Amino acid sequence: TKTGLRDRSRYLIQLPLEVGSTWKAVLSASAVETYRIVSVGEPCTVDAGTFNDCLVVEGSIKRDEKVTLHSRFVWLKDVGLGRIQTEAEIVGKGRVPQTDQSLVSFALDARPKGKKKKAADDGPDTWQK
């Protein structure tokens, strides 16, 4: 949308695309996710290679009094989601890694230049202003 990238429940990326920007997603009365942009336009590496313009978003949700889940999403300009890393912060144990999923390959759209897909709003075409 004109205000960010959404799935059915939440903004995955919300404008403005500035380091430190935050937003929340209320999934239920007891489940609130908090997100923060930690990097904009910096290089990053995933299994599929190194990319010059990436967006990194971190999120967290408190599951109960003892466990908070933390997520790190790495978005690759012109490609999409490149990496998801999750950790469980457990009282008495600290942060325990849970998952690390990385894009291993991708193919760009083969349409000739100037032929855009038809969509009401593709959103911003760059991470940077």
C-alpha positions in Angstrom: 0.0 0.0 0.0 1.0 3.6 0.0 1.9 3.3 3.7 3.9 0.0 3.6 4.0 -3.7 2.9 1.3 -5.8 4.6 0.2 -9.3 5.0 -3.3 -10.2 6.2 -2.5 -9.4 9.9 0.1 -6.7 10.0 2.5 -4.3 8.4 5.7 -6.2 7.5 7.3 -2.9 6.5 5.7 0.5 7.4 6.7 3.9 6.1 8.7 6.0 6.7 11.7 3.9 5.8 14.0 5.5 8.4 16.3 3.9 11.0 14.5 3.9 14.3 10.9 4.0 12.9 8.6 1.7 14.9 5.1 0.3 14.6 2.9 -2.2 16.4 0.6 -5.0 15.2 -2.2 -6.0 17.6 -2.9 -9.6 16.8 -5.2 -10.2 19.8 -5.9 -8.7 23.2 -2.8 -10.5 24.6 -0.6 -10.6 21.5 1.1 -7.3 20.4 4.1 -7.4 18.0 6.5 -4.4 18.0 8.7 -3.7 15.0 11.6 -1.3 14.4 13.7 -0.5 11.3 17.4 -1.0 12.2 19.1 -0.5 8.8 18.1 1.1 5.5 20.1 1.0 2.2 23.1 -1.0 3.6 24.7 -4.0 2.0 23.8 -7.5 3.3 24.6 -11.1 2.5 22.3 -14.0 2.3 22.8 -17.5 0.9 21.8 -16.3 -2.6 24.6 -13.7 -2.6 25.5 -10.1 -1.5 23.1 -7.2 -2.1 23.9 -3.5 -2.0 20.6 -2.1 -0.9 18.9 -3.9 2.0 16.3 -3.1 4.7 16.5 -4.8 8.1 13.5 -4.9 10.4 13.5 -6.4 13.9 10.3 -7.5 15.7 9.4 -8.9 19.0 6.3 -10.4 20.8 6.0 -11.4 24.4 4.6 -15.0 24.5 4.3 -15.2 28.3 6.1 -14.1 31.5 9.1 -16.2 30.6 9.5 -16.0 26.8 9.8 -13.2 24.3 10.2 -14.1 20.6 12.6 -11.9 18.6 12.7 -11.8 14.8 15.0 -10.2 12.3 13.8 -9.7 8.7 16.3 -8.8 5.9 14.6 -7.4 2.8 16.5 -7.2 -0.5 15.7 -4.3 -2.9 14.1 -5.5 -6.1 14.0 -9.1 -4.8 12.0 -9.4 -1.6 12.5 -11.2 1.7 16.1 -12.5 1.9 16.5 -13.8 5.5 14.4 -14.5 8.6 16.2 -15.2 11.9 14.4 -15.9 15.2 15.4 -16.2 18.8 13.5 -17.0 22.0 14.5 -14.8 24.9 14.0 -17.1 27.9 14.2 -16.0 31.5 17.3 -17.5 33.1 18.7 -18.7 29.7 19.0 -15.5 27.7 18.5 -15.5 23.9 18.3 -19.0 22.3 18.5 -19.2 18.5 15.4 -20.8 16.9 15.5 -20.5 13.1 17.7 -19.0 10.4 16.1 -19.1 7.0 18.0 -17.6 4.0 17.1 -17.1 0.4 19.2 -19.5 -1.6 18.3 -18.4 -5.2 16.0 -16.1 -7.1 15.0 -15.1 -10.6 14.0 -11.6 -11.6 10.9 -11.0 -13.7 11.8 -11.5 -17.4 9.3 -8.8 -18.7 10.9 -6.2 -21.1 11.8 -2.9 -19.5 8.8 -0.6 -19.2 6.3 -3.4 -19.0 5.1 -3.3 -15.4 2.8 -5.8 -13.7 -0.7 -4.4 -13.2 -1.3 -3.5 -9.6 -3.2 -0.6 -8.0 -0.1 0.4 -6.0 3.3 -1.3 -6.1 4.6 0.9 -3.3 8.0 2.6 -3.2 10.6 1.6 -5.8 13.5 2.2 -3.5 14.3 1.8 0.2 15.8 5.2 0.3 14.1 8.6 -0.1 
